[in-house]
Amino acid sequence: MICLEMDKKQLTIKEQIRNEYFRIKELLGKQPTRMDLFTYMDDDVYQMAVTHSNENPFKKYLNYLEELDELTDEQKKILPGNRKRLYKSAGKHQHEQGV
């Protein structure tokens, strides 16, 4: 256990949160929801996540999943930056079709 604690201290906050995400994913056997992360995240890692706003995965969970390359196709469609591109693309196609 002491060895695990020493290893944790050598990791950055971002790496600890990332490791915790994948630990929970393995535990649940599926991509964890934001609520799953909140429920199953180690208390120490959770405290670090919420006190370091730049690393907080709860604020913009889809962006966090994108950073981990964990987005599903459906999630990619609703990611805020992608919605604008989808609307532009859809509008362009309608214009090309004379709609």
C-alpha positions as CSV (number, residue, x, y, z in Angstrom):
1,M,0.0,0.0,0.0
2,I,2.9,2.4,0.8
3,C,4.3,1.7,-2.6
4,L,1.0,2.7,-4.3
5,E,0.9,5.9,-2.3
6,M,4.5,6.8,-3.4
7,D,3.5,6.0,-7.0
8,K,0.5,8.3,-6.8
9,K,2.6,11.2,-5.5
10,Q,4.9,10.9,-8.5
11,L,2.0,11.2,-11.0
12,T,0.6,14.6,-12.0
13,I,-3.0,15.4,-11.0
14,K,-4.0,14.9,-14.6
15,E,-2.5,11.5,-14.7
16,Q,-4.1,10.4,-11.5
17,I,-7.5,11.5,-12.7
18,R,-6.9,9.7,-16.0
19,N,-5.9,6.5,-14.2
20,E,-8.9,6.8,-12.0
21,Y,-11.2,7.2,-15.1
22,F,-9.8,4.0,-16.6
23,R,-9.9,2.1,-13.2
24,I,-13.6,2.9,-13.0
25,K,-14.2,2.0,-16.6
26,E,-12.6,-1.4,-16.0
27,L,-14.6,-1.8,-12.7
28,L,-17.9,-1.1,-14.5
29,G,-17.1,-2.7,-17.8
30,K,-18.4,0.3,-19.7
31,Q,-17.6,4.0,-20.3
32,P,-18.3,5.7,-17.0
33,T,-20.9,8.4,-16.9
34,R,-20.1,11.7,-15.1
35,M,-22.2,10.3,-12.2
36,D,-20.3,7.0,-12.2
37,L,-17.0,9.0,-11.9
38,F,-18.5,11.0,-9.0
39,T,-19.7,7.8,-7.3
40,Y,-16.7,5.6,-7.7
41,M,-13.8,8.0,-7.8
42,D,-11.3,7.6,-5.0
43,D,-11.9,10.4,-2.4
44,D,-8.3,11.8,-2.7
45,V,-8.4,11.9,-6.5
46,Y,-11.9,13.5,-6.4
47,Q,-10.7,16.2,-4.1
48,M,-7.8,17.0,-6.3
49,A,-10.1,17.0,-9.4
50,V,-12.5,19.5,-8.0
51,T,-9.9,21.8,-6.4
52,H,-7.9,22.1,-9.6
53,S,-10.4,23.5,-12.0
54,N,-8.1,23.0,-15.1
55,E,-8.1,19.3,-14.5
56,N,-11.7,18.9,-13.3
57,P,-13.4,16.3,-15.6
58,F,-16.8,17.1,-14.2
59,K,-17.1,20.6,-15.7
60,K,-16.9,19.6,-19.3
61,Y,-17.2,15.9,-19.4
62,L,-17.5,15.5,-23.1
63,N,-14.4,17.6,-23.6
64,Y,-12.7,15.4,-21.1
65,L,-13.7,12.2,-22.9
66,E,-12.5,13.8,-26.2
67,E,-9.1,14.4,-24.5
68,L,-9.0,10.7,-23.6
69,D,-10.1,9.7,-27.1
70,E,-13.1,8.0,-25.5
71,L,-16.0,9.7,-27.3
72,T,-18.6,7.5,-28.9
73,D,-19.9,8.6,-32.4
74,E,-23.1,9.9,-30.7
75,Q,-21.1,11.9,-28.2
76,K,-19.0,13.4,-31.0
77,K,-22.2,14.7,-32.6
78,I,-23.2,16.7,-29.5
79,L,-19.8,18.0,-28.5
80,P,-20.2,21.8,-28.5
81,G,-17.5,22.5,-31.1
82,N,-18.7,19.8,-33.4
83,R,-22.3,21.0,-33.4
84,K,-21.3,24.2,-35.1
85,R,-19.4,22.3,-37.8
86,L,-22.3,19.9,-38.2
87,Y,-24.8,22.8,-38.7
88,K,-22.5,24.5,-41.2
89,S,-22.0,21.2,-43.0
90,A,-25.8,20.5,-43.1
91,G,-26.5,24.1,-44.3
92,K,-23.9,23.8,-47.0
93,H,-25.4,20.5,-48.2
94,Q,-28.9,22.0,-48.3
95,H,-27.7,25.0,-50.2
96,E,-25.9,22.8,-52.7
97,Q,-29.1,20.8,-53.2
98,G,-31.1,23.9,-53.8
99,V,-33.1,23.5,-50.5
